[in-house]
Amino acid sequence: MLTSTPMAKPSLSAMSNVPEPVMKVNSFDRLSAGMIAFVFGLILVVIGILLWWASTRVEKPTFLVPMEMVEVGGEEDGAPDETLQIESPEDPNENPSPTEEVLEEAELTDFVEDVVELADVATQQVNAIPISQPGTPGSAVGTGRKRLGNGPGNSIPNEERWFIRYSDKASVDEYAKQLDYFGIEMGALIPSGQLILMSNMSAGSPKKTTKSSGKGETRLYMTWQAGNRKAADETLFKKINVDVSDAILFHFYPKKTEQMLLQLEYDYAKRKASEIRRTYFVVAKKGSGYQFVVTRQTYLR
């Protein structure tokens, strides 16, 4: 016969002798913490080495393209003791005419370049037309001095070689900030002969300077050939209450900006200015400022 005996309950004194669970750091935890600390320390050391290298390294010297002084022709009214060499044509009825050129370029820059080339060709052809007059053939001998104009020389002047395009999509305020960023000063030659200069165009009240003429101005200057930004110049001049609808507008570039354009022109294809016919620039955004970018070049040889 099976009998059951009730189990006795443990006493409070017996329960107090049972050890409580304790959390402690074992060897695996120590190893993991040591590895993490080592990795973080290694990262800090590498960052310190990079900072030390960046602060002590020698900067690469910048190659500066020398600015060339180009002689721009002879005396406007000629020399007092100079006579022209005039030859009569063999056939008085002969009258050559310039060759017609057809413009078929779609891009604005190509169109501008073709117009300039056509003007050069037309000038050469007009100069080549003999001058006829009644009487005996002329026999006066010229002095052989350089003619008025650019002509053949070391290189084409910067203001005739460079084409700079500002985006037509940018606002007038953005356009003014671009001009101020490069230190460009705007000028207007009004019919009275005065030259009105304006700087700090992005401010609410631009700085205005008036000169009796443009004599003595040696900075590089550019004039408009195409595009819609000329209207933006007229808008900016209204800030100083000047009507430039009948004026000739200029952009005057400081020497520092001109040197920068020379450097960019050379870096594009590593060719000298004397070999370049045209260089085309555009203005692009760069961080909080702007930069000139060369888009293409054409060459003399």
C-alpha positions in Angstrom: 0.0 0.0 0.0 1.4 3.3 -1.2 1.2 6.2 1.1 2.2 9.9 0.4 3.9 12.0 2.8 3.5 15.8 2.4 6.8 17.6 1.6 8.0 19.9 4.2 8.4 23.5 3.3 11.9 24.9 3.4 12.6 27.1 6.3 13.5 30.8 6.0 17.0 30.1 7.3 17.6 27.5 4.6 16.5 29.9 1.8 18.9 32.6 3.0 21.8 30.4 2.4 21.2 30.2 -1.4 23.7 32.5 -3.3 22.2 35.3 -5.5 23.1 35.6 -9.2 26.0 38.1 -9.8 26.9 39.8 -13.1 30.7 40.3 -13.7 33.1 41.0 -16.6 34.7 38.0 -18.0 37.8 37.7 -20.3 35.7 37.9 -23.5 34.3 41.2 -22.5 37.8 42.5 -21.7 39.1 41.4 -25.0 36.2 43.0 -27.0 36.5 46.3 -25.1 40.3 46.4 -25.7 39.8 45.8 -29.5 37.2 48.5 -29.8 39.5 51.0 -27.9 42.4 50.0 -30.2 40.5 50.6 -33.4 39.2 54.0 -32.2 42.7 55.0 -31.2 44.1 53.9 -34.6 41.5 56.1 -36.3 42.4 59.1 -34.3 46.1 58.6 -35.1 45.4 58.4 -38.8 43.3 61.6 -38.7 46.1 63.3 -36.8 48.7 62.2 -39.4 46.5 63.5 -42.3 46.0 66.9 -40.6 49.8 67.2 -40.0 50.5 66.3 -43.6 47.9 68.8 -44.9 49.4 71.6 -42.8 53.0 71.0 -43.6 53.0 69.9 -47.2 54.6 72.2 -49.8 52.1 73.7 -52.2 52.7 73.1 -55.9 53.8 76.4 -57.5 51.3 77.9 -60.0 52.6 78.5 -63.5 51.5 82.1 -64.4 51.2 83.0 -68.1 53.0 86.2 -68.7 50.9 89.1 -69.9 52.0 90.3 -73.3 51.9 94.0 -74.4 50.6 94.0 -78.0 51.1 97.0 -80.3 47.8 98.0 -81.7 48.6 99.8 -84.9 50.1 103.0 -86.2 49.1 106.7 -86.0 45.4 107.4 -86.5 45.9 110.5 -88.7 49.2 109.3 -90.2 52.5 111.0 -90.1 52.8 114.6 -91.4 55.6 113.7 -93.8 54.0 110.5 -95.1 52.5 109.9 -98.6 50.5 107.0 -99.8 51.5 104.6 -102.5 48.7 104.5 -105.1 48.7 102.3 -108.2 46.3 102.6 -111.1 44.6 99.3 -112.2 45.4 97.8 -115.6 41.7 97.6 -116.5 39.7 100.7 -115.4 36.5 98.6 -115.8 37.7 96.0 -113.4 35.9 96.3 -110.0 36.3 93.2 -107.9 33.7 92.7 -105.3 33.9 90.8 -102.0 33.0 87.1 -102.0 29.6 86.4 -100.4 29.6 84.2 -97.4 26.6 82.2 -96.1 26.1 81.7 -92.4 24.8 78.3 -91.5 25.9 77.9 -87.9 23.3 77.3 -85.3 25.2 77.9 -82.1 25.6 81.4 -80.8 29.4 81.2 -80.4 29.8 79.8 -83.9 27.6 82.6 -85.2 29.7 85.3 -83.5 33.0 83.7 -84.7 31.7 83.6 -88.3 30.7 87.3 -88.2 34.1 88.3 -86.9 35.8 86.2 -89.6 33.6 87.7 -92.3 34.5 91.2 -91.1 38.2 90.4 -91.3 37.8 89.0 -94.8 35.8 91.9 -96.0 38.3 94.4 -94.6 41.2 92.6 -96.4 39.2 92.5 -99.7 38.3 96.2 -99.5 41.9 97.1 -98.9 42.9 95.0 -101.9 40.6 96.9 -104.3 42.7 99.3 -106.5 41.8 103.0 -106.5 41.3 104.4 -109.9 41.2 108.0 -110.9 41.5 110.0 -114.1 45.0 111.0 -115.2 48.4 109.3 -115.0 49.2 106.4 -112.6 50.2 107.5 -109.2 53.9 107.2 -108.4 54.3 108.5 -104.8 56.2 106.1 -102.5 55.0 105.4 -99.0 57.1 105.3 -95.9 56.4 101.7 -95.1 55.1 102.4 -91.6 52.8 100.1 -89.8 49.1 100.6 -90.8 46.4 101.6 -88.3 44.9 98.5 -86.7 46.0 95.2 -85.2 47.5 93.5 -88.2 50.0 90.7 -88.0 51.9 90.7 -84.7 52.9 88.5 -81.8 49.2 87.7 -80.9 45.7 88.9 -81.1 44.9 91.2 -78.2 43.0 89.7 -75.3 39.9 91.7 -75.8 39.6 90.6 -79.4 40.5 87.0 -78.7 38.2 86.3 -75.8 34.4 85.7 -75.8 32.8 85.5 -72.4 29.2 84.3 -72.0 26.9 85.0 -69.0 23.9 82.8 -68.6 20.7 84.4 -69.8 18.7 82.3 -67.4 20.2 83.8 -64.2 18.4 86.7 -62.5 19.7 90.2 -62.7 20.7 90.0 -59.0 22.6 86.8 -59.6 24.3 88.4 -62.7 25.3 91.4 -60.6 26.9 89.1 -57.9 28.9 87.4 -60.7 30.3 90.7 -61.8 31.2 91.8 -58.3 32.8 88.4 -57.5 35.3 88.9 -60.3 35.9 92.6 -59.5 34.4 93.7 -62.9 33.4 97.3 -63.2 30.7 98.4 -65.6 31.1 101.5 -67.8 28.8 103.5 -70.0 30.1 106.0 -72.6 27.2 108.4 -73.0 26.8 110.6 -76.1 28.2 113.7 -74.3 31.6 111.9 -74.1 31.5 111.2 -70.3 32.4 107.8 -69.0 30.2 106.7 -66.1 31.6 103.8 -64.1 29.6 101.6 -61.7 30.9 99.0 -59.2 29.4 97.0 -56.3 26.3 96.3 -58.5 24.8 93.7 -56.2 24.4 96.2 -53.4 21.3 98.4 -53.0 23.3 101.5 -53.8 26.1 100.8 -56.3 29.2 103.1 -56.4 29.1 105.6 -59.2 32.2 107.3 -60.7 32.1 109.9 -63.5 35.0 110.7 -65.8 35.2 113.3 -68.5 36.4 110.7 -71.0 37.9 107.3 -71.3 41.4 108.6 -71.8 43.9 107.0 -69.5 41.9 103.8 -69.0 44.3 100.9 -69.3 42.2 98.0 -68.0 41.0 95.2 -70.2 37.5 96.0 -71.4 34.8 94.0 -73.2 31.8 95.0 -75.1 28.6 93.2 -76.0 28.5 91.2 -79.3 25.3 89.1 -78.7 23.0 87.7 -76.0 20.4 89.2 -73.8 22.5 90.4 -70.9 22.9 93.9 -72.3 19.4 94.6 -71.1 20.5 93.5 -67.6 23.3 96.1 -67.7 20.7 98.8 -68.5 18.6 97.6 -65.6 21.6 97.8 -63.2 22.4 101.4 -64.4 18.9 102.4 -63.4 20.0 101.9 -59.8 22.1 105.0 -60.1 19.5 106.8 -62.2 21.5 106.7 -65.5 19.8 106.2 -68.8 22.2 104.2 -71.0 19.8 103.4 -73.9 22.0 105.5 -76.3 25.4 104.7 -74.6 28.1 102.2 -75.4 28.5 99.7 -72.5 31.7 98.2 -71.3 32.9 95.7 -68.8 36.3 96.6 -67.3 38.3 93.7 -65.9 41.0 94.1 -63.2 44.5 92.8 -63.8 43.9 89.9 -61.4 40.9 88.6 -63.3 42.7 89.1 -66.6 45.7 87.1 -65.4 43.2 84.3 -64.3 41.7 84.2 -67.8 45.2 84.0 -69.3 46.0 81.1 -67.0 42.7 79.3 -67.9 43.3 79.9 -71.6 46.8 78.3 -71.4 45.7 75.4 -69.2 43.0 74.4 -71.7 45.3 73.1 -74.4 48.8 74.2 -73.2 49.1 76.6 -76.2 50.6 80.1 -76.3 48.4 83.1 -76.8 50.2 83.8 -80.1 48.8 80.5 -81.5 45.2 81.1 -80.4 42.5 82.9 -82.5 39.5 82.6 -80.2 38.9 81.4 -76.7 35.3 81.0 -75.4 34.5 81.2 -71.7 31.3 80.7 -69.7 30.6 81.6 -66.1 29.7 78.7 -63.8 28.7 78.3 -60.2 31.4 77.0 -57.8 30.5 76.5 -54.2 29.5 79.9 -52.8 31.2 81.7 -55.6 31.8 81.5 -59.4 34.4 80.5 -61.9 35.3 81.0 -65.6 35.3 77.8 -67.7 36.9 77.5 -71.1 34.5 75.7 -73.5 36.5 75.7 -76.7 39.3 77.3 -78.7 40.2 78.0 -82.3 43.8 78.4 -83.4 45.8 80.4 -86.0 48.0 77.5 -86.9 
